[in-house]
C-alpha cells in the first residue's frame, strides 16, 4: 500500500524455506527504512529439555531439532560432551562420523539446490512446475539425494533422526562388504553432481555482494565439516576495500571454548529467534564462508569444478561474495562430499570396537561442526554423575539473520534506485524471497531458546 510516500511490504509466509517465517519491509520516500525477517515459529525450548538429562541423551534429543540436518546436531552434541569428559574420537571411528556427515551434506545441499533454490533462476514457482519442462534436472537431484540418504540409513540406522550414533562412536559399525553397494551408488552420484555444478553455473545471477565478516571452522589440510577451529575473515570495509572484492583477507582464529566470548546473541522484538553479532557486527556463516576460508582444501575434483563454474581458483583463496551464487558453491560442496565419502569408504577398515568408553565428570564441554547452513555450536555443563546442568545451542540461521536482513535491504534499495518508481510490491516480494533462499535458512532450528521477552510499547 502507499501513503504519503511510504509503502509497507508484508510477506506473511515465506515459501520454499524450512520452517515458518515472514518478512516486513517499510519503504519511506524511496529508501528502505526497515527490514525485519520475522521468525514467528514458536520457541522450542530445547535447552530446557536438556537440563536434568543424563549426559548420554543430548545426541538423540538434539537430533530432533531438525529433520533435514539431524546429524549436525548429533555430532555437535557428541563433540561437546566428549570434550567435557576428556575423550577425543579419531581414527576409523572419526572417519565414519565424517562419512555420516558427508551423507547429510549430500542430501541436504542437493535438496536445497534442486527443490528449493534452483526454481528461482528460470522463474518457476516450484520444483513441481520446473519438473514439467526440466524433468531430468529434478530427477538428477533426487538420485543424488538418495545417495546421501543411503549413507544415513547405513551408518545412522535411518535417514531421518538417525539412531545409531552414540557418545564415543556408534552402537554398530558397518563391514567393508556393507559399504560396497554404497560406493557404487556414490560413484554414479558423483557424475550427477558434476552435471549439477555445470547446470547451476549457467544460471543468470543478479549483481549483489555480501559485505559481511565471514565465520567458519577451518581444519588445515582438509575441508572442515565435522570439526575444526573457528576462524573469521573480516568484512572488506574493515580493510578499506569495496564490498564486492574477491580477494582473500587475513584470518583471525579463536578456540571453540571462547565462542560465546566472540559471538553475542540478543533478542529482537519481532522474532522468536535470537540474533547474533561477532565483535558487535553482523556476519555470515555457511557455504560462502566455508569456501572463502577453506576452499584450498577441497579435493582436486571439487577444485576443478569450482574453477569451471566461475568461482575462481580455490588454491589462491578467491572469495565469492555474491549470495545468489551460493547455489554454485553448494553444488561444489555436494560434489566434494561425495568425493570425500568415496575416499573414506576406500580407506575404511572396521575398528576393533564400535565406540570408545565415555565416562562422566564435572566439567563444561564445547563442540562445533559445519551444518550445511553454517557453523553450529553446542555447550554443555555436567555435574560429577553426568547430569546436564546447563545447555546452549547456537544454530546457523540465528547467526545469519542480521546478515540476511542487511542483504534484503541492499537488494531492495538497489532495485528502487534503478527504477522509475514503478516497481510493484509483487516484484519486490519475489526479489526478497529469492534473497532469503540464497541463505537456505532453517527457521525451525533457530527458534529453540528458552526466554522470550517482547517489548510492545
C-alpha positions in Angstrom: 0.0 0.0 0.0 1.1 3.6 -0.4 0.5 6.5 2.0 2.4 9.9 1.9 5.4 8.3 0.1 5.6 5.2 2.3 5.0 1.6 1.3 4.8 -1.4 3.5 5.5 -4.8 2.1 4.5 -7.9 4.1 5.2 -11.4 3.2 3.0 -13.4 5.6 4.6 -16.8 5.0 7.9 -17.4 3.3 7.8 -20.2 0.7 10.4 -22.9 0.0 12.3 -22.5 3.3 12.5 -24.9 6.2 10.1 -23.6 8.9 7.8 -20.7 9.4 8.7 -17.1 8.9 7.7 -13.8 7.4 9.1 -10.6 6.1 8.2 -7.0 6.9 9.6 -4.2 4.8 8.9 -0.5 5.1 9.9 1.9 2.4 9.9 5.7 3.1 10.4 8.3 0.4 12.3 5.8 -1.9 14.5 4.5 0.9 14.3 1.2 2.8 13.5 2.4 6.3 13.1 -1.0 8.0 13.8 -4.7 7.2 12.6 -7.4 9.5 12.9 -11.1 9.0 10.1 -12.2 11.3 10.6 -15.7 12.6 7.2 -16.5 14.2 7.6 -20.2 14.7 7.1 -20.9 18.4 10.2 -21.3 20.6 11.0 -24.9 21.0 12.8 -24.8 24.4 15.5 -27.5 23.6 18.0 -26.1 26.1 15.3 -26.5 28.8 14.6 -30.1 27.7 18.2 -31.0 28.1 18.7 -29.7 31.7 18.5 -32.6 34.1 19.1 -35.2 31.5 21.8 -37.8 31.5 24.9 -36.9 29.6 24.3 -39.7 27.1 20.9 -38.2 26.0 21.7 -34.9 24.1 22.8 -36.6 20.8 19.4 -38.3 20.4 17.3 -35.3 21.8 19.0 -32.6 19.7 18.7 -34.6 16.5 15.0 -33.8 16.8 15.8 -30.1 16.3 15.8 -30.6 12.6 14.7 -33.4 10.2 17.0 -32.1 7.5 20.2 -31.8 9.4 19.9 -34.1 12.4 23.5 -35.4 12.1 24.8 -31.9 12.6 23.1 -31.7 16.0 24.0 -35.2 17.0 27.7 -34.8 16.2 27.9 -31.3 17.7 26.4 -32.6 20.9 28.8 -35.6 20.9 31.8 -33.3 20.4 30.7 -31.0 23.3 30.0 -33.8 25.8 33.1 -35.8 24.8 35.1 -32.5 25.3 33.6 -32.2 28.8 34.5 -35.8 29.5 38.1 -35.6 28.1 37.5 -38.0 25.2 38.6 -37.5 21.6 37.2 -39.7 18.8 39.5 -40.2 15.9 40.9 -43.0 13.7 38.3 -45.1 11.8 35.5 -44.1 14.2 36.2 -40.5 13.4 36.3 -41.3 9.7 32.9 -43.0 10.0 31.5 -39.9 11.7 32.8 -37.8 8.8 31.3 -40.2 6.3 27.9 -39.9 8.1 28.2 -36.1 8.0 29.0 -36.3 4.3 25.7 -38.1 3.8 23.9 -35.3 5.4 25.7 -32.7 3.4 24.8 -34.5 0.2 21.1 -34.9 0.8 20.6 -31.5 2.4 22.6 -29.4 -0.1 21.0 -31.2 -3.0 17.5 -30.8 -1.5 18.1 -27.1 -1.3 19.7 -26.7 -4.7 17.2 -28.8 -6.8 13.9 -28.4 -5.0 14.0 -25.1 -3.1 16.5 -22.7 -4.7 17.0 -23.6 -8.4 13.4 -22.8 -9.4 14.1 -19.1 -8.7 16.6 -18.7 -11.5 14.5 -19.9 -14.5 11.4 -18.3 -12.9 9.4 -21.4 -11.8 7.0 -21.2 -8.9 8.2 -24.6 -7.5 10.2 -27.7 -8.2 6.9 -29.4 -9.4 6.5 -26.7 -12.0 10.1 -27.0 -13.0 9.8 -30.7 -13.4 7.2 -30.3 -16.2 9.8 -28.9 -18.5 13.1 -29.8 -16.8 12.3 -33.2 -15.6 15.9 -34.5 -16.0 17.3 -31.9 -13.7 14.8 -32.7 -10.9 15.3 -36.4 -11.3 19.0 -36.0 -11.2 18.7 -34.1 -7.9 16.6 -36.9 -6.4 19.1 -39.5 -7.4 21.9 -37.6 -5.7 19.8 -37.1 -2.6 19.1 -40.9 -2.5 22.8 -41.5 -2.3 23.1 -39.2 0.7 20.1 -40.8 2.3 21.7 -44.3 1.8 24.7 -43.2 3.8 22.5 -42.0 6.7 20.5 -45.3 6.6 23.6 -47.5 6.7 25.5 -45.6 9.3 22.7 -44.0 11.2 20.1 -46.7 11.1 17.6 -44.5 9.3 17.6 -41.4 7.0 15.8 -39.1 9.4 16.8 -38.7 13.1 19.5 -41.5 13.0 19.5 -43.8 16.0 22.9 -45.5 15.6 25.1 -42.5 16.9 26.2 -42.6 20.5 28.9 -40.9 22.6 32.3 -42.3 21.6 31.2 -43.6 18.2 28.3 -45.8 17.1 26.2 -48.6 18.5 27.2 -50.7 15.5 29.8 -50.1 12.7 29.5 -51.5 9.2 31.6 -54.1 7.5 33.5 -53.4 4.3 31.1 -55.6 2.4 28.2 -53.5 3.6 29.9 -50.3 2.2 30.5 -51.8 -1.2 27.0 -51.2 -2.7 27.1 -47.7 -1.2 30.3 -47.0 -3.1 28.8 -48.0 -6.4 25.8 -45.6 -5.8 28.1 -42.8 -4.8 30.3 -43.2 -7.9 27.2 -42.7 -10.0 26.1 -39.8 -7.9 29.5 -38.1 -8.4 28.8 -37.9 -12.2 25.4 -36.5 -11.5 26.8 -33.9 -9.1 29.3 -32.8 -11.7 26.3 -32.2 -14.0 24.5 -30.2 -11.3 27.6 -27.9 -10.9 27.5 -27.3 -14.7 23.7 -26.7 -14.6 23.6 -24.1 -11.8 26.8 -22.4 -13.1 24.8 -21.5 -16.2 22.1 -19.6 -14.3 21.7 -15.8 -14.7 23.0 -14.3 -11.4 21.9 -10.7 -10.3 24.6 -8.4 -9.1 24.9 -8.5 -5.3 27.5 -8.5 -2.6 27.5 -9.7 1.0 29.8 -7.2 2.7 29.9 -9.1 6.0 32.6 -10.8 8.1 32.7 -14.5 7.4 32.8 -17.1 10.1 33.6 -20.8 9.6 35.5 -23.7 11.0 38.9 -24.4 9.5 40.8 -27.7 9.6 44.1 -27.2 7.8 44.7 -30.0 5.3 41.0 -30.8 4.7 37.7 -29.0 4.2 36.1 -28.5 7.5 32.9 -30.5 8.0 32.7 -32.4 11.3 35.1 -30.2 13.4 37.7 -27.5 13.3 38.8 -24.2 14.8 36.5 -21.1 14.4 38.1 -18.6 12.1 37.0 -15.1 10.9 37.6 -13.2 7.7 36.8 -9.6 8.4 34.4 -7.6 6.2 36.1 -5.8 3.3 35.2 -2.4 4.7 37.3 -3.2 7.7 40.3 -3.2 5.4 39.1 -0.2 3.3 38.2 -2.4 0.4 35.0 -2.4 -1.7 32.3 -4.9 -0.6 32.4 -7.0 -3.7 36.1 -7.7 -3.6 37.0 -11.3 -4.4 40.4 -11.1 -2.7 41.2 -13.2 0.4 41.7 -11.3 3.6 43.7 -12.2 6.7 42.1 -14.7 9.1 41.7 -14.5 12.9 41.2 -17.7 14.8 39.9 -18.4 18.3 39.3 -21.6 20.3 35.9 -23.3 20.3 35.6 -22.8 24.1 35.8 -19.0 23.5 32.8 -19.0 21.1 30.4 -17.1 23.3 33.1 -14.6 24.1 33.3 -13.7 20.4 29.7 -14.2 19.4 26.9 -12.3 21.3 23.2 -13.2 21.0 20.4 -10.7 21.6 16.6 -10.7 21.4 14.7 -8.6 18.9 11.0 -8.0 19.5 9.8 -9.3 16.1 11.4 -12.7 16.1 11.3 -15.9 18.2 15.0 -16.4 17.2 17.9 -14.7 18.8 20.2 -12.7 16.5 24.0 -12.9 16.8 26.8 -10.5 16.3 30.6 -11.0 16.1 32.7 -8.3 17.6 29.5 -6.2 17.6 28.9 -6.6 13.8 26.7 -8.8 11.6 28.5 -11.7 10.0 27.7 -14.6 7.7 28.3 -18.3 8.2 27.6 -21.1 5.7 28.8 -22.1 2.2 30.2 -18.8 1.2 32.2 -18.5 4.4 33.5 -22.1 4.2 34.6 -21.6 0.6 36.4 -18.4 1.4 38.2 -19.8 4.4 38.8 -23.4 3.3 38.5 -23.6 -0.5 42.2 -24.5 -0.9 41.5 -27.8 0.9 38.7 -29.0 -1.4 39.6 -32.2 -3.2 41.1 -31.9 -6.7 37.8 -32.8 -8.4 35.9 -30.2 -6.4 38.6 -27.6 -7.1 38.3 -28.3 -10.8 34.5 -28.0 -10.6 34.8 -24.6 -8.8 37.2 -23.2 -11.5 34.9 -24.4 -14.3 31.9 -23.0 -12.6 33.4 -19.5 -12.5 34.2 -19.4 -8.8 37.9 -18.6 -9.3 40.8 -20.7 -8.2 40.3 -22.1 -4.7 44.0 -22.5 -4.3 44.5 -18.8 -4.5 41.8 -18.2 -1.8 39.4 -16.4 -4.2 36.2 -15.3 -2.3 32.7 -15.4 -3.6 30.6 -12.7 -2.0 27.5 -12.8 -4.3 24.7 -14.5 -2.3 22.9 -15.5 -5.5 26.0 -17.6 -6.5 25.8 -19.5 -3.2 23.9 -22.2 -5.1 27.1 -22.8 -7.2 29.2 -23.1 -4.0 26.7 -25.6 -2.5 26.8 -27.7 -5.7 30.6 -27.8 -5.4 30.4 -28.7 -1.7 27.9 -31.5 -2.6 30.4 -32.8 -5.2 33.2 -32.6 -2.6 31.1 -34.5 0.0 30.5 -37.3 -2.5 34.2 -37.4 -3.4 35.2 -37.4 0.3 32.7 -40.2 1.1 34.3 -42.3 -1.6 37.8 -41.6 -0.2 36.7 -42.7 3.3 35.0 -45.8 2.1 38.1 -46.9 0.1 40.3 -46.4 3.2 37.9 -48.0 5.7 39.0 -50.8 8.0 36.5 -51.8 10.7 37.6 -50.6 14.1 38.0 -53.2 16.9 35.1 -51.8 18.9 32.2 -49.6 17.7 32.7 -46.9 20.4 35.1 -45.5 23.0 34.1 -45.5 26.6 33.0 -42.0 27.7 32.8 -41.7 31.5 31.2 -38.6 33.1 32.9 -35.9 35.0 32.1 -32.5 36.3 33.1 -30.0 33.6 31.9 -27.9 30.7 32.4 -29.0 27.1 32.2 -27.2 23.8 31.6 -28.6 20.3 31.1 -27.1 16.8 30.6 -28.6 13.4 29.6 -27.3 10.0 26.0 -27.9 9.3 25.1 -27.4 5.6 23.7 -24.0 6.6 26.8 -23.0 8.6 28.6 -23.3 11.9 26.6 -25.0 14.7 27.8 -24.6 18.3 26.9 -26.6 21.4 27.9 -26.2 25.0 27.0 -28.5 27.9 27.8 -28.3 31.6 27.8 -31.6 33.5 28.0 -32.5 37.2 30.0 -35.4 38.6 27.4 -38.1 37.8 26.9 -36.8 34.2 23.7 -34.9 34.7 23.4 -31.9 32.3 23.1 -28.8 34.4 23.2 -26.3 31.5 22.9 -26.4 27.7 23.4 -23.8 24.9 22.8 -24.3 21.2 23.6 -21.6 18.7 22.3 -22.6 15.2 23.4 -21.1 11.8 20.2 -19.3 10.9 20.1 -17.3 14.1 23.7 -16.2 13.4 22.8 -15.3 9.8 19.6 -13.4 10.5 21.2 -10.0 10.7 23.2 -10.6 7.5 20.1 -11.8 5.7 18.2 -8.6 6.7 21.0 -6.4 5.5 21.2 -8.3 2.2 17.5 -7.8 1.7 17.8 -4.0 2.4 20.6 -3.7 -0.2 18.7 -5.7 -2.8 15.6 -3.7 -2.5 17.4 -0.4 -2.3 19.3 -1.2 -5.4 16.1 -2.1 -7.2 14.5 1.1 -6.1 17.4 3.2 -7.2 17.4 1.6 -10.6 13.7 2.1 -11.3 11.5 5.0 -12.1 9.3 4.2 -9.1 7.0 1.8 -10.9 8.4 -1.4 -9.3 5.4 -3.3 -7.8 5.0 -5.0 -4.5 4.8 -8.3 -6.2 8.2 -7.8 -7.9 9.8 -6.7 -4.6 8.2 -9.7 -2.8 9.7 -12.1 -5.4 13.1 -10.4 -5.1 13.1 -10.7 -1.3 12.1 -14.3 -1.2 14.9 -15.1 -3.6 17.3 -13.2 -1.4 16.2 -15.2 1.7 16.5 -18.5 -0.1 20.1 -17.6 -1.1 21.0 -18.4 2.5 19.0 -21.6 2.9 17.5 -20.6 6.3 16.5 -23.3 8.7 13.9 -21.4 10.7 12.9 -24.2 12.9 16.5 -24.7 14.0 16.8 -21.1 15.1 13.6 -20.9 17.2 14.7 -23.0 20.2 15.8 -20.8 23.0 14.3 -20.6 26.5 13.4 -17.0 27.3 11.3 -14.7 25.2 10.7 -11.1 26.1 8.8 -8.8 23.7 8.6 -5.0 24.2 5.2 -4.0 22.9 5.5 -0.3 23.9 
